[in-house]
C-alpha cells in the first residue's frame, strides 16, 4: 500500500507518497494546479490507501477535485496534530511525509468534509455575519461622531434610519456632515445586501425540519437557528452531547494532574460561530424563559456572570444536540432539571 500527504499552501503544495516502510517513492513541490497534482500521484492510484490534505483556508478545490477523480481523501485536523518539538530539521516535505505517516499508522486526526452544497450555504451565512459586523462598525462611528458634536449619542436604530437629507438637517459643520453621510451610505448598502442574504438563507432553512426544532428553543430565533444548523452539519458526526458541546467551545479547557491544575489547553479548539451562537442564545434565553433565568442565577451565585452565561450556553448546546439527534422539540424540564 501507498500513503500520500499533501502540505497545502496558498500558491503551491508539497506532495509526498510513502510506502509501507515510510520510504519516499515520490515527492515534489507543485503549483496549486489540480491536474499536475493528480498527474504526480496517478501512477499509484490502485495502491493508495488515501490522500491526506492539510486543513488550511483554501482546501475546498483540492479535496473536491481529488474526490471527483476517484481518490479517497482525508482532511487532517491540524490543531490536533503535534509533532515532536525536538526535531533537528522540519520543513514542508517533512510535514507532508508526517501526514502520510499518521495515515499509515491509523492515528490521523481528521476533520469532517461536508458536502459542497452544504459548505456553500454555510459560507453564505458566514458572509452575512461579516457584513453585519462591518455595518456595526459604521453605526458605532456615527454614534461616536454625534456624541462628540452634541454631547449625546443617538441610538443604532436612529442611525439606520438616517438619510443624506436628514443629516443635512442636523446642526453640524459641513465636513462633519459629510463624514456622517459617507457612513450612512455604506450602512444603507450593507443593509440591502444583508437583507438579500437573509432572504436566501430563510428560503433554504424553511425547507428543513431541524430548523423548526431549533426555533422552539427559548433564545434561538431565525438567525441563531440558521447559524447552529449550518455550522453543525450532520449531527451524527458527533458521538455524544459532550462532543458537540466541546465543538461549540462550551466546556473547560484545562490540564490537571493529581487533582491540581497544570495548565490550559487550546481554548480556541472548536467552532467559533457555534460558540457565539450559543452564548447569544443564553443571553436571550435568560430574558425569555423563567427556568433559564433561575439556572443562570444559581450558577452566578456560586461563580460569576461570565461563567454562568457559559454554563447556560452549555445546557442549550446539549439540548440542541439531543433535539437534532432525536427529532424532538425543546423540553424545558429536561434541559434545566
Secondary structure, DSSP 8 states (H G I E B T S, - for coil): -EEEEEEE-SSEEEEEEE-TT--EEEEEEEES-HHHHHHHHGGGTTTEEEEEEE--TT-HHHHHHHHHTT--EEEE-GGG----TT-S---HHHHHHHHHHHHHHT---EE----HHHHHHHHHHHHHHHHHHHHHHHHHHHHHHHHHHHSS---HHHHHT--HHHHHTSS--HHHHHHHHHHHHHHHHHHHHHHHHHHHHHHHHTT-HHHHHHTTSTT--HHHHHHHHHHH--GGGSSSHHHHHHHTT-S--EEEETTEEEEE--TT-S-HHHHHHHHHHHHHHHHH-HHHHHHHHHHHHHS-HHHHHHHHHHHHHHHHHHHHHHT----HHHHH-
